[in-house]
Amino acid sequence: MKRGCLFGVVVLGAIVVLLFMVGSLFLGRYNQMVQMQERVNESWAQVENQYQRRFDLIDQLVATVKGVANFERETYTAVAEARAKAGQVQIGTGVINDPQAFQRFQAAQEELTSALSRLLVTVERYPELKANQNFLELQSQIEGTENRIAVERRRFNETAREYNAFIRTIPNNFIAGIAGFTPKPYFESAPGADKAPKVEF
């Protein structure tokens, strides 16, 4: 009788220890996923900040360009339309949790980048704009912002890759599935980005 009781206590103790170890593993990995997800969200916020900075600068740039009487209207109109379209795309951390929303966001930003590039190339034909101090300052700020956007996109991709790899490895993938952690999308280069743009004067 005592031997059976002792065996039962040992088995019960082993079960409790096993449950404690599994629970500790689950909680530890869960907390690590939360921290990694927060780093992804922080990185995404930096991407948004830079896009918002560019978004705000474009209005000033278009207003400056409009001041040149013979500047091609369709060029700055295309920028204004692309800016309006980009402004309609919802932003926030919900974008990185929805692959389709992320694609819409990226497509709108790429369209705005393309329109802005065409505007800046077209300016080469207008010496009065190239001599305008306000325009030159805005152009410099936009170029700097484009560089910061590229840096923040790269950082976002790095943190997203680290997070995605972590939640896909065993046993993390089981915990991620139970807790609702999903992979984050990556920024990808626009189709045709590997070819130099054609510039015609």
ZARO-201844 format. One record per residue (C-alpha): residue number from 1; residue in one letter; x, y, z. Coordinates in steps of 0.1 Angstrom, whole numbers. Example, Ala and Ser with C-alpha at 12.3 -4.5 7.8 and 13.67 -1.06 7.14 Angstrom:
BEGIN
<balum><kolfi>1</kolfi><torvo>A</torvo><px>123</px><py>-45</py><pz>78</pz></balum>
<balum><kolfi>2</kolfi><torvo>S</torvo><px>137</px><py>-11</py><pz>71</pz></balum>
//
This chain:
BEGIN
<balum><kolfi>1</kolfi><torvo>M</torvo><px>0</px><py>0</py><pz>0</pz></balum>
<balum><kolfi>2</kolfi><torvo>K</torvo><px>27</px><py>25</py><pz>9</pz></balum>
<balum><kolfi>3</kolfi><torvo>R</torvo><px>47</px><py>15</py><pz>-22</pz></balum>
<balum><kolfi>4</kolfi><torvo>G</torvo><px>16</px><py>23</py><pz>-44</pz></balum>
<balum><kolfi>5</kolfi><torvo>C</torvo><px>11</px><py>56</py><pz>-26</pz></balum>
<balum><kolfi>6</kolfi><torvo>L</torvo><px>47</px><py>65</py><pz>-31</pz></balum>
<balum><kolfi>7</kolfi><torvo>F</torvo><px>46</px><py>56</py><pz>-68</pz></balum>
<balum><kolfi>8</kolfi><torvo>G</torvo><px>15</px><py>78</py><pz>-72</pz></balum>
<balum><kolfi>9</kolfi><torvo>V</torvo><px>31</px><py>108</py><pz>-55</pz></balum>
<balum><kolfi>10</kolfi><torvo>V</torvo><px>62</px><py>104</py><pz>-77</pz></balum>
<balum><kolfi>11</kolfi><torvo>V</torvo><px>41</px><py>102</py><pz>-109</pz></balum>
<balum><kolfi>12</kolfi><torvo>L</torvo><px>20</px><py>132</py><pz>-97</pz></balum>
<balum><kolfi>13</kolfi><torvo>G</torvo><px>52</px><py>151</py><pz>-89</pz></balum>
<balum><kolfi>14</kolfi><torvo>A</torvo><px>66</px><py>143</py><pz>-124</pz></balum>
<balum><kolfi>15</kolfi><torvo>I</torvo><px>34</px><py>155</py><pz>-140</pz></balum>
<balum><kolfi>16</kolfi><torvo>V</torvo><px>35</px><py>187</py><pz>-121</pz></balum>
<balum><kolfi>17</kolfi><torvo>V</torvo><px>72</px><py>193</py><pz>-130</pz></balum>
<balum><kolfi>18</kolfi><torvo>L</torvo><px>64</px><py>185</py><pz>-166</pz></balum>
<balum><kolfi>19</kolfi><torvo>L</torvo><px>35</px><py>209</py><pz>-167</pz></balum>
<balum><kolfi>20</kolfi><torvo>F</torvo><px>56</px><py>236</py><pz>-150</pz></balum>
<balum><kolfi>21</kolfi><torvo>M</torvo><px>83</px><py>232</py><pz>-176</pz></balum>
<balum><kolfi>22</kolfi><torvo>V</torvo><px>59</px><py>232</py><pz>-206</pz></balum>
<balum><kolfi>23</kolfi><torvo>G</torvo><px>41</px><py>263</py><pz>-191</pz></balum>
<balum><kolfi>24</kolfi><torvo>S</torvo><px>74</px><py>281</py><pz>-185</pz></balum>
<balum><kolfi>25</kolfi><torvo>L</torvo><px>85</px><py>273</py><pz>-221</pz></balum>
<balum><kolfi>26</kolfi><torvo>F</torvo><px>51</px><py>285</py><pz>-235</pz></balum>
<balum><kolfi>27</kolfi><torvo>L</torvo><px>52</px><py>317</py><pz>-214</pz></balum>
<balum><kolfi>28</kolfi><torvo>G</torvo><px>88</px><py>325</py><pz>-222</pz></balum>
<balum><kolfi>29</kolfi><torvo>R</torvo><px>84</px><py>320</py><pz>-259</pz></balum>
<balum><kolfi>30</kolfi><torvo>Y</torvo><px>51</px><py>339</py><pz>-259</pz></balum>
<balum><kolfi>31</kolfi><torvo>N</torvo><px>67</px><py>369</py><pz>-241</pz></balum>
<balum><kolfi>32</kolfi><torvo>Q</torvo><px>96</px><py>368</py><pz>-266</pz></balum>
<balum><kolfi>33</kolfi><torvo>M</torvo><px>71</px><py>369</py><pz>-295</pz></balum>
<balum><kolfi>34</kolfi><torvo>V</torvo><px>54</px><py>399</py><pz>-279</pz></balum>
<balum><kolfi>35</kolfi><torvo>Q</torvo><px>87</px><py>417</py><pz>-276</pz></balum>
<balum><kolfi>36</kolfi><torvo>M</torvo><px>97</px><py>409</py><pz>-312</pz></balum>
<balum><kolfi>37</kolfi><torvo>Q</torvo><px>62</px><py>420</py><pz>-325</pz></balum>
<balum><kolfi>38</kolfi><torvo>E</torvo><px>66</px><py>453</py><pz>-307</pz></balum>
<balum><kolfi>39</kolfi><torvo>R</torvo><px>100</px><py>458</py><pz>-324</pz></balum>
<balum><kolfi>40</kolfi><torvo>V</torvo><px>83</px><py>452</py><pz>-357</pz></balum>
<balum><kolfi>41</kolfi><torvo>N</torvo><px>56</px><py>477</py><pz>-348</pz></balum>
<balum><kolfi>42</kolfi><torvo>E</torvo><px>82</px><py>503</py><pz>-337</pz></balum>
<balum><kolfi>43</kolfi><torvo>S</torvo><px>100</px><py>498</py><pz>-370</pz></balum>
<balum><kolfi>44</kolfi><torvo>W</torvo><px>68</px><py>502</py><pz>-389</pz></balum>
<balum><kolfi>45</kolfi><torvo>A</torvo><px>61</px><py>534</py><pz>-371</pz></balum>
<balum><kolfi>46</kolfi><torvo>Q</torvo><px>94</px><py>548</py><pz>-383</pz></balum>
<balum><kolfi>47</kolfi><torvo>V</torvo><px>85</px><py>539</py><pz>-419</pz></balum>
<balum><kolfi>48</kolfi><torvo>E</torvo><px>52</px><py>557</py><pz>-415</pz></balum>
<balum><kolfi>49</kolfi><torvo>N</torvo><px>69</px><py>587</py><pz>-400</pz></balum>
<balum><kolfi>50</kolfi><torvo>Q</torvo><px>92</px><py>591</py><pz>-431</pz></balum>
<balum><kolfi>51</kolfi><torvo>Y</torvo><px>64</px><py>586</py><pz>-455</pz></balum>
<balum><kolfi>52</kolfi><torvo>Q</torvo><px>43</px><py>612</py><pz>-437</pz></balum>
<balum><kolfi>53</kolfi><torvo>R</torvo><px>73</px><py>636</py><pz>-438</pz></balum>
<balum><kolfi>54</kolfi><torvo>R</torvo><px>75</px><py>631</py><pz>-476</pz></balum>
<balum><kolfi>55</kolfi><torvo>F</torvo><px>37</px><py>634</py><pz>-479</pz></balum>
<balum><kolfi>56</kolfi><torvo>D</torvo><px>38</px><py>668</py><pz>-461</pz></balum>
<balum><kolfi>57</kolfi><torvo>L</torvo><px>67</px><py>681</py><pz>-482</pz></balum>
<balum><kolfi>58</kolfi><torvo>I</torvo><px>51</px><py>673</py><pz>-515</pz></balum>
<balum><kolfi>59</kolfi><torvo>D</torvo><px>24</px><py>699</py><pz>-510</pz></balum>
<balum><kolfi>60</kolfi><torvo>Q</torvo><px>50</px><py>726</py><pz>-506</pz></balum>
<balum><kolfi>61</kolfi><torvo>L</torvo><px>70</px><py>713</py><pz>-536</pz></balum>
<balum><kolfi>62</kolfi><torvo>V</torvo><px>39</px><py>713</py><pz>-559</pz></balum>
<balum><kolfi>63</kolfi><torvo>A</torvo><px>30</px><py>748</py><pz>-548</pz></balum>
<balum><kolfi>64</kolfi><torvo>T</torvo><px>65</px><py>760</py><pz>-556</pz></balum>
<balum><kolfi>65</kolfi><torvo>V</torvo><px>64</px><py>743</py><pz>-590</pz></balum>
<balum><kolfi>66</kolfi><torvo>K</torvo><px>30</px><py>758</py><pz>-598</pz></balum>
<balum><kolfi>67</kolfi><torvo>G</torvo><px>45</px><py>792</py><pz>-595</pz></balum>
<balum><kolfi>68</kolfi><torvo>V</torvo><px>64</px><py>787</py><pz>-627</pz></balum>
<balum><kolfi>69</kolfi><torvo>A</torvo><px>39</px><py>798</py><pz>-654</pz></balum>
<balum><kolfi>70</kolfi><torvo>N</torvo><px>49</px><py>775</py><pz>-682</pz></balum>
<balum><kolfi>71</kolfi><torvo>F</torvo><px>56</px><py>744</py><pz>-662</pz></balum>
<balum><kolfi>72</kolfi><torvo>E</torvo><px>38</px><py>713</py><pz>-675</pz></balum>
<balum><kolfi>73</kolfi><torvo>R</torvo><px>5</px><py>711</py><pz>-656</pz></balum>
<balum><kolfi>74</kolfi><torvo>E</torvo><px>0</px><py>674</py><pz>-661</pz></balum>
<balum><kolfi>75</kolfi><torvo>T</torvo><px>33</px><py>667</py><pz>-643</pz></balum>
<balum><kolfi>76</kolfi><torvo>Y</torvo><px>24</px><py>684</py><pz>-610</pz></balum>
<balum><kolfi>77</kolfi><torvo>T</torvo><px>-12</px><py>672</py><pz>-614</pz></balum>
<balum><kolfi>78</kolfi><torvo>A</torvo><px>1</px><py>636</py><pz>-615</pz></balum>
<balum><kolfi>79</kolfi><torvo>V</torvo><px>20</px><py>642</py><pz>-583</pz></balum>
<balum><kolfi>80</kolfi><torvo>A</torvo><px>-10</px><py>658</py><pz>-566</pz></balum>
<balum><kolfi>81</kolfi><torvo>E</torvo><px>-32</px><py>629</py><pz>-577</pz></balum>
<balum><kolfi>82</kolfi><torvo>A</torvo><px>-7</px><py>603</py><pz>-565</pz></balum>
<balum><kolfi>83</kolfi><torvo>R</torvo><px>-4</px><py>621</py><pz>-532</pz></balum>
<balum><kolfi>84</kolfi><torvo>A</torvo><px>-42</px><py>621</py><pz>-528</pz></balum>
<balum><kolfi>85</kolfi><torvo>K</torvo><px>-43</px><py>584</py><pz>-536</pz></balum>
<balum><kolfi>86</kolfi><torvo>A</torvo><px>-16</px><py>576</py><pz>-511</pz></balum>
<balum><kolfi>87</kolfi><torvo>G</torvo><px>-34</px><py>597</py><pz>-485</pz></balum>
<balum><kolfi>88</kolfi><torvo>Q</torvo><px>-65</px><py>575</py><pz>-489</pz></balum>
<balum><kolfi>89</kolfi><torvo>V</torvo><px>-47</px><py>543</py><pz>-480</pz></balum>
<balum><kolfi>90</kolfi><torvo>Q</torvo><px>-51</px><py>535</py><pz>-443</pz></balum>
<balum><kolfi>91</kolfi><torvo>I</torvo><px>-20</px><py>534</py><pz>-422</pz></balum>
<balum><kolfi>92</kolfi><torvo>G</torvo><px>-13</px><py>521</py><pz>-388</pz></balum>
<balum><kolfi>93</kolfi><torvo>T</torvo><px>-1</px><py>487</py><pz>-375</pz></balum>
<balum><kolfi>94</kolfi><torvo>G</torvo><px>-32</px><py>471</py><pz>-391</pz></balum>
<balum><kolfi>95</kolfi><torvo>V</torvo><px>-15</px><py>474</py><pz>-424</pz></balum>
<balum><kolfi>96</kolfi><torvo>I</torvo><px>13</px><py>451</py><pz>-414</pz></balum>
<balum><kolfi>97</kolfi><torvo>N</torvo><px>-12</px><py>425</py><pz>-402</pz></balum>
<balum><kolfi>98</kolfi><torvo>D</torvo><px>-31</px><py>424</py><pz>-435</pz></balum>
<balum><kolfi>99</kolfi><torvo>P</torvo><px>-10</px><py>414</py><pz>-466</pz></balum>
<balum><kolfi>100</kolfi><torvo>Q</torvo><px>-35</px><py>429</py><pz>-490</pz></balum>
<balum><kolfi>101</kolfi><torvo>A</torvo><px>-36</px><py>463</py><pz>-471</pz></balum>
<balum><kolfi>102</kolfi><torvo>F</torvo><px>2</px><py>462</py><pz>-471</pz></balum>
<balum><kolfi>103</kolfi><torvo>Q</torvo><px>3</px><py>457</py><pz>-509</pz></balum>
<balum><kolfi>104</kolfi><torvo>R</torvo><px>-21</px><py>486</py><pz>-514</pz></balum>
<balum><kolfi>105</kolfi><torvo>F</torvo><px>0</px><py>508</py><pz>-492</pz></balum>
<balum><kolfi>106</kolfi><torvo>Q</torvo><px>32</px><py>499</py><pz>-510</pz></balum>
<balum><kolfi>107</kolfi><torvo>A</torvo><px>16</px><py>503</py><pz>-544</pz></balum>
<balum><kolfi>108</kolfi><torvo>A</torvo><px>3</px><py>538</py><pz>-535</pz></balum>
<balum><kolfi>109</kolfi><torvo>Q</torvo><px>37</px><py>548</py><pz>-522</pz></balum>
<balum><kolfi>110</kolfi><torvo>E</torvo><px>54</px><py>535</py><pz>-553</pz></balum>
<balum><kolfi>111</kolfi><torvo>E</torvo><px>30</px><py>554</py><pz>-575</pz></balum>
<balum><kolfi>112</kolfi><torvo>L</torvo><px>38</px><py>586</py><pz>-555</pz></balum>
<balum><kolfi>113</kolfi><torvo>T</torvo><px>75</px><py>579</py><pz>-558</pz></balum>
<balum><kolfi>114</kolfi><torvo>S</torvo><px>73</px><py>575</py><pz>-595</pz></balum>
<balum><kolfi>115</kolfi><torvo>A</torvo><px>52</px><py>607</py><pz>-600</pz></balum>
<balum><kolfi>116</kolfi><torvo>L</torvo><px>76</px><py>626</py><pz>-578</pz></balum>
<balum><kolfi>117</kolfi><torvo>S</torvo><px>106</px><py>613</py><pz>-597</pz></balum>
<balum><kolfi>118</kolfi><torvo>R</torvo><px>90</px><py>624</py><pz>-630</pz></balum>
<balum><kolfi>119</kolfi><torvo>L</torvo><px>84</px><py>659</py><pz>-615</pz></balum>
<balum><kolfi>120</kolfi><torvo>L</torvo><px>120</px><py>662</py><pz>-604</pz></balum>
<balum><kolfi>121</kolfi><torvo>V</torvo><px>133</px><py>651</py><pz>-638</pz></balum>
<balum><kolfi>122</kolfi><torvo>T</torvo><px>110</px><py>675</py><pz>-656</pz></balum>
<balum><kolfi>123</kolfi><torvo>V</torvo><px>124</px><py>704</py><pz>-635</pz></balum>
<balum><kolfi>124</kolfi><torvo>E</torvo><px>157</px><py>701</py><pz>-653</pz></balum>
<balum><kolfi>125</kolfi><torvo>R</torvo><px>141</px><py>720</py><pz>-682</pz></balum>
<balum><kolfi>126</kolfi><torvo>Y</torvo><px>132</px><py>750</py><pz>-661</pz></balum>
<balum><kolfi>127</kolfi><torvo>P</torvo><px>163</px><py>771</py><pz>-651</pz></balum>
<balum><kolfi>128</kolfi><torvo>E</torvo><px>141</px><py>795</py><pz>-631</pz></balum>
<balum><kolfi>129</kolfi><torvo>L</torvo><px>130</px><py>766</py><pz>-608</pz></balum>
<balum><kolfi>130</kolfi><torvo>K</torvo><px>166</px><py>753</py><pz>-605</pz></balum>
<balum><kolfi>131</kolfi><torvo>A</torvo><px>175</px><py>787</py><pz>-593</pz></balum>
<balum><kolfi>132</kolfi><torvo>N</torvo><px>146</px><py>790</py><pz>-568</pz></balum>
<balum><kolfi>133</kolfi><torvo>Q</torvo><px>160</px><py>787</py><pz>-533</pz></balum>
<balum><kolfi>134</kolfi><torvo>N</torvo><px>127</px><py>775</py><pz>-518</pz></balum>
<balum><kolfi>135</kolfi><torvo>F</torvo><px>125</px><py>748</py><pz>-545</pz></balum>
<balum><kolfi>136</kolfi><torvo>L</torvo><px>161</px><py>737</py><pz>-540</pz></balum>
<balum><kolfi>137</kolfi><torvo>E</torvo><px>156</px><py>734</py><pz>-502</pz></balum>
<balum><kolfi>138</kolfi><torvo>L</torvo><px>124</px><py>713</py><pz>-507</pz></balum>
<balum><kolfi>139</kolfi><torvo>Q</torvo><px>142</px><py>692</py><pz>-533</pz></balum>
<balum><kolfi>140</kolfi><torvo>S</torvo><px>170</px><py>685</py><pz>-509</pz></balum>
<balum><kolfi>141</kolfi><torvo>Q</torvo><px>146</px><py>677</py><pz>-480</pz></balum>
<balum><kolfi>142</kolfi><torvo>I</torvo><px>127</px><py>653</py><pz>-503</pz></balum>
<balum><kolfi>143</kolfi><torvo>E</torvo><px>159</px><py>636</py><pz>-514</pz></balum>
<balum><kolfi>144</kolfi><torvo>G</torvo><px>169</px><py>632</py><pz>-478</pz></balum>
<balum><kolfi>145</kolfi><torvo>T</torvo><px>135</px><py>619</py><pz>-469</pz></balum>
<balum><kolfi>146</kolfi><torvo>E</torvo><px>137</px><py>593</py><pz>-497</pz></balum>
<balum><kolfi>147</kolfi><torvo>N</torvo><px>170</px><py>581</py><pz>-483</pz></balum>
<balum><kolfi>148</kolfi><torvo>R</torvo><px>155</px><py>578</py><pz>-448</pz></balum>
<balum><kolfi>149</kolfi><torvo>I</torvo><px>125</px><py>559</py><pz>-462</pz></balum>
<balum><kolfi>150</kolfi><torvo>A</torvo><px>149</px><py>534</py><pz>-478</pz></balum>
<balum><kolfi>151</kolfi><torvo>V</torvo><px>168</px><py>530</py><pz>-445</pz></balum>
<balum><kolfi>152</kolfi><torvo>E</torvo><px>136</px><py>526</py><pz>-425</pz></balum>
<balum><kolfi>153</kolfi><torvo>R</torvo><px>122</px><py>501</py><pz>-450</pz></balum>
<balum><kolfi>154</kolfi><torvo>R</torvo><px>154</px><py>480</py><pz>-448</pz></balum>
<balum><kolfi>155</kolfi><torvo>R</torvo><px>152</px><py>481</py><pz>-410</pz></balum>
<balum><kolfi>156</kolfi><torvo>F</torvo><px>116</px><py>471</py><pz>-411</pz></balum>
<balum><kolfi>157</kolfi><torvo>N</torvo><px>124</px><py>442</py><pz>-433</pz></balum>
<balum><kolfi>158</kolfi><torvo>E</torvo><px>152</px><py>431</py><pz>-410</pz></balum>
<balum><kolfi>159</kolfi><torvo>T</torvo><px>130</px><py>432</py><pz>-379</pz></balum>
<balum><kolfi>160</kolfi><torvo>A</torvo><px>101</px><py>415</py><pz>-398</pz></balum>
<balum><kolfi>161</kolfi><torvo>R</torvo><px>125</px><py>388</py><pz>-410</pz></balum>
<balum><kolfi>162</kolfi><torvo>E</torvo><px>138</px><py>381</py><pz>-375</pz></balum>
<balum><kolfi>163</kolfi><torvo>Y</torvo><px>102</px><py>379</py><pz>-361</pz></balum>
<balum><kolfi>164</kolfi><torvo>N</torvo><px>89</px><py>358</py><pz>-390</pz></balum>
<balum><kolfi>165</kolfi><torvo>A</torvo><px>118</px><py>333</py><pz>-386</pz></balum>
<balum><kolfi>166</kolfi><torvo>F</torvo><px>112</px><py>331</py><pz>-349</pz></balum>
<balum><kolfi>167</kolfi><torvo>I</torvo><px>75</px><py>323</py><pz>-351</pz></balum>
<balum><kolfi>168</kolfi><torvo>R</torvo><px>80</px><py>297</py><pz>-379</pz></balum>
<balum><kolfi>169</kolfi><torvo>T</torvo><px>106</px><py>276</py><pz>-360</pz></balum>
<balum><kolfi>170</kolfi><torvo>I</torvo><px>96</px><py>245</py><pz>-339</pz></balum>
<balum><kolfi>171</kolfi><torvo>P</torvo><px>82</px><py>247</py><pz>-312</pz></balum>
<balum><kolfi>172</kolfi><torvo>N</torvo><px>75</px><py>284</py><pz>-316</pz></balum>
<balum><kolfi>173</kolfi><torvo>N</torvo><px>52</px><py>278</py><pz>-346</pz></balum>
<balum><kolfi>174</kolfi><torvo>F</torvo><px>28</px><py>259</py><pz>-323</pz></balum>
<balum><kolfi>175</kolfi><torvo>I</torvo><px>28</px><py>286</py><pz>-297</pz></balum>
<balum><kolfi>176</kolfi><torvo>A</torvo><px>24</px><py>313</py><pz>-324</pz></balum>
<balum><kolfi>177</kolfi><torvo>G</torvo><px>-5</px><py>294</py><pz>-339</pz></balum>
<balum><kolfi>178</kolfi><torvo>I</torvo><px>-22</px><py>291</py><pz>-306</pz></balum>
<balum><kolfi>179</kolfi><torvo>A</torvo><px>-15</px><py>327</py><pz>-296</pz></balum>
<balum><kolfi>180</kolfi><torvo>G</torvo><px>-24</px><py>342</py><pz>-330</pz></balum>
<balum><kolfi>181</kolfi><torvo>F</torvo><px>10</px><py>355</py><pz>-340</pz></balum>
<balum><kolfi>182</kolfi><torvo>T</torvo><px>11</px><py>358</py><pz>-378</pz></balum>
<balum><kolfi>183</kolfi><torvo>P</torvo><px>40</px><py>366</py><pz>-403</pz></balum>
<balum><kolfi>184</kolfi><torvo>K</torvo><px>46</px><py>402</py><pz>-413</pz></balum>
<balum><kolfi>185</kolfi><torvo>P</torvo><px>50</px><py>412</py><pz>-450</pz></balum>
<balum><kolfi>186</kolfi><torvo>Y</torvo><px>82</px><py>426</py><pz>-465</pz></balum>
<balum><kolfi>187</kolfi><torvo>F</torvo><px>88</px><py>456</py><pz>-486</pz></balum>
<balum><kolfi>188</kolfi><torvo>E</torvo><px>98</px><py>445</py><pz>-520</pz></balum>
<balum><kolfi>189</kolfi><torvo>S</torvo><px>113</px><py>465</py><pz>-549</pz></balum>
<balum><kolfi>190</kolfi><torvo>A</torvo><px>88</px><py>478</py><pz>-575</pz></balum>
<balum><kolfi>191</kolfi><torvo>P</torvo><px>86</px><py>458</py><pz>-608</pz></balum>
<balum><kolfi>192</kolfi><torvo>G</torvo><px>112</px><py>472</py><pz>-632</pz></balum>
<balum><kolfi>193</kolfi><torvo>A</torvo><px>132</px><py>488</py><pz>-603</pz></balum>
<balum><kolfi>194</kolfi><torvo>D</torvo><px>163</px><py>469</py><pz>-616</pz></balum>
<balum><kolfi>195</kolfi><torvo>K</torvo><px>163</px><py>490</py><pz>-648</pz></balum>
<balum><kolfi>196</kolfi><torvo>A</torvo><px>174</px><py>527</py><pz>-650</pz></balum>
<balum><kolfi>197</kolfi><torvo>P</torvo><px>146</px><py>551</py><pz>-658</pz></balum>
<balum><kolfi>198</kolfi><torvo>K</torvo><px>145</px><py>566</py><pz>-693</pz></balum>
<balum><kolfi>199</kolfi><torvo>V</torvo><px>151</px><py>603</py><pz>-692</pz></balum>
<balum><kolfi>200</kolfi><torvo>E</torvo><px>142</px><py>624</py><pz>-722</pz></balum>
<balum><kolfi>201</kolfi><torvo>F</torvo><px>147</px><py>662</py><pz>-726</pz></balum>
//
